[in-house]
Amino acid sequence: MHRPREYRAALVFAAAIAASAMLPGCVVERTHEVHDVDHVPAPAHHWDDREDLAYRRYLEERHEAYVEFQRQNAEEQRAYWDWRARHPD
């Protein structure tokens, strides 16, 4: 004879597993390379969460609103890399 209670427990367990399978996209770290052409040799920086925090600190020190780095003009990007060269991790 089948027990409904066991089926419900199995169904809840299966739902929890299915829900957790959808979460890994939330924890994947986004990274891409950004080249600093003004410093020799031109280092390739990996833009990740750590670099984003440094960039936000840079903007905060300058009392500027957040704008994605890729949307900044070349002059602003150059100013950031100059600052970053003086403020290593």
Contacts in CASP RR format, 6 or more apart in sequence:
PFRMAT RR
TARGET T0000
AUTHOR 0000-0000-0000
METHOD contacts of the structure
MODEL  1
MHRPREYRAALVFAAAIAASAMLPGCVVERTHEVHDVDHVPAPAHHWDDR
EDLAYRRYLEERHEAYVEFQRQNAEEQRAYWDWRARHPD
29 48 0 8 1.000
29 49 0 8 1.000
30 48 0 8 1.000
30 49 0 8 1.000
31 46 0 8 1.000
31 47 0 8 1.000
31 48 0 8 1.000
32 46 0 8 1.000
32 47 0 8 1.000
33 44 0 8 1.000
33 45 0 8 1.000
33 46 0 8 1.000
33 47 0 8 1.000
34 44 0 8 1.000
34 45 0 8 1.000
34 46 0 8 1.000
34 47 0 8 1.000
34 51 0 8 1.000
34 69 0 8 1.000
35 42 0 8 1.000
35 43 0 8 1.000
35 44 0 8 1.000
35 45 0 8 1.000
36 42 0 8 1.000
36 43 0 8 1.000
36 44 0 8 1.000
36 45 0 8 1.000
36 81 0 8 1.000
36 84 0 8 1.000
36 85 0 8 1.000
38 78 0 8 1.000
38 81 0 8 1.000
38 82 0 8 1.000
39 81 0 8 1.000
39 85 0 8 1.000
45 51 0 8 1.000
45 84 0 8 1.000
47 69 0 8 1.000
50 89 0 8 1.000
52 69 0 8 1.000
54 84 0 8 1.000
54 87 0 8 1.000
54 89 0 8 1.000
55 69 0 8 1.000
55 80 0 8 1.000
56 66 0 8 1.000
57 87 0 8 1.000
58 80 0 8 1.000
58 83 0 8 1.000
58 84 0 8 1.000
58 87 0 8 1.000
59 65 0 8 1.000
59 66 0 8 1.000
59 67 0 8 1.000
69 77 0 8 1.000
69 80 0 8 1.000
72 80 0 8 1.000
END
